[in-house]
Structure formats: C-alpha cells, structure tokens
Amino acid sequence: MSKKSTDNTITKIISIIDKIKPYLISDGGNLEFIEYKNNIVYVKLLGACAECNMMDITLKDGIEQIIMNEIPEVKEVININ
C-alpha cells in the first residue's frame, strides 16, 4: 500500500472516529486514534469506556463494524489500553 493510500485511509478512519466520539463522550467516554498499520486500526478507549465492562462489545460490535463497513481494507480494530 502506498504512503498516499495509507494517508488517505488514516484520514477516513479519523473522520469516522470523529463521528463516533460524541456518542462515547455523552456516556463519559472517549476514543483516540493511535495508529493504522498492516490493515489494523489501533485506538485507545478513554474515560468511562476504559473501565466499562461493555468495552469489548462497544469496540468489536460498534466501532470496529462501523470502520470496517466504511473502509473494507481494515481487518480489525484493537484497543491498546
């Protein structure tokens, strides 16, 4: 994957995360983009999301699915907490 293609994908990922953030913030959480490497998005769940027992569901059934639906080359979203 070219640098330009990767940069374009990162821009799309950040845009999607920016759309998701208000929902997490309204529940006392937040989400930070860390890195995109080898078709994997690395994020950090913050605030209430970091300690929530529903974190894995939020990450895999919510955030990951939204990103993968918009960007098919993304294979996984991983929380680095």
C-alpha positions, 0 to 999 in steps of 0.5 A, a space after each residue: 500500500 502506498 504512503 498516499 493510500 495509507 494517508 488517505 485511509 488514516 484520514 477516513 478512519 479519523 473522520 469516522 472516529 470523529 463521528 463516533 466520539 460524541 456518542 462515547 463522550 455523552 456516556 463519559 467516554 472517549 476514543 483516540 486514534 493511535 495508529 493504522 498499520 498492516 490493515 489494523 486500526 489501533 485506538 485507545 478507549 478513554 474515560 468511562 469506556 476504559 473501565 466499562 465492562 461493555 468495552 469489548 462489545 462497544 469496540 468489536 460490535 460498534 466501532 470496529 463494524 462501523 470502520 470496517 463497513 466504511 473502509 473494507 481494507 481494515 481487518 480489525 480494530 484493537 484497543 491498546 489500553 
